[in-house]
């Protein structure tokens, strides 16, 4: 039934079994899903030793994440594995919404030009995981397959994990643990943490179907179609001619009966409306829930991804937000492990990603309420919106079959420095930095390729500001300095700076920049601070604040 | 208050008649659909979320 045979990874008996029975490691990561592996790659790039423990020896099977949003692709790019994902993935722009027996309207995501990555790429999760694991191997990361964490005992100085393998048990003593062990997270249970939220009283049949033919790469969503009355249906394309089909079944459906091929095949046949051949790759029946932990940081254990928060799948916010958790957490943890920042920096992971989880839960709950109206009146308004959407563009904005996953702006974060100068730009302190095409040393590149991993400073059009630049390079210890000059412009070659030519003027426009404008970016490419003119003292304070540096050097005080 | 609650319709009787006439010949289900469409069209015309929230609160008052 399965057209993909998932990669299996070798289990090696851990050396600790024949030694003193304990592995000491700065960071242990529980779970080798996309979030755990993203953390492992990021920490490896930061030079922090980490080991990933996973109870299985293969990538995920079945119908899991399929859509990766632009911001996630940018994070994967920073980690060095976006090329495979974008290359193998399916790019889609056109969505169609059907109501009853007709097309209500169609939309085009019309991606704005001048970004390295598209708005969305579809790819089945196991292929994403394979690409990420290949990258982890490249950067020297370690995954211990068939190493099940069976218990966790945290104390003030670290965490002791009990690990079971086919050959026996041993302990891992880690200074820090990242729990990425999924929606059913055993780590949550070991720590006795409450898992609160809302369970939707509805069931969905999710089928991954292999069918070859000339079908458009579009997202189709049906409300109340004749072939599946009173319910919704979604059709979405993945790589290798695999299609994701969701049938809403209602709460009273029998999950065991509904996943039988003799029930599923006629449903798909009715939807396709013809005799084209297809094969079932995977079928399951799900209920959805929206819930999260109260806090994501519990002493020396940090929770990320589905282990920390769970959303309904409408809007593709599960894997996207999990990978963005990793993006937010790992640079902070690396600084704490290296002694460059205190544990207070990890508190900002909690604040920023709890706010992001709430945003995702809100969006996904709203989509679910539109798709599954909970009262007759709610259904009445839903149908009125769909009826009006045929002729009236305003109503199309109200149709909610899943809102595209957008990155969270970390507003009012302790790491941001509020604006003192006026800016006209969609960016604010806390926003993910905008991309733009640039030329570096005569070669086409992207602005986001120049930043990330460490703090970065963008200084716009600075050739005549040589003294300022010198001061900036001196103060920006450990930060990348990028001078953004207009097309055809140049800047004197200097150690420690990169000159990016703003070939289409999009960088200046997107950052609302004028000559002399300075942006400070965090290692996760979010805006920390910005100014209209150079101010050494303000810069030094903002940099210390953005990276949680405990002491600001004396001369800046 | 951003919501106009002072008289604002120049010919109130004409409006009221038009509203009731629109429902003529509709069963309860279709009448309800008409009302829902009307709310959505008018809400978009108002556009101001704060005014809409005020209207929702006033409409809900006493129910």
Interface residues (C-beta under 8 A of the other chain):
Chain A: X380 X381 X383 X384 X385 X387 X388 X392 X394 X395 X398
Chain B: X32 X33 X36 X37 X39 X40 X41 X44
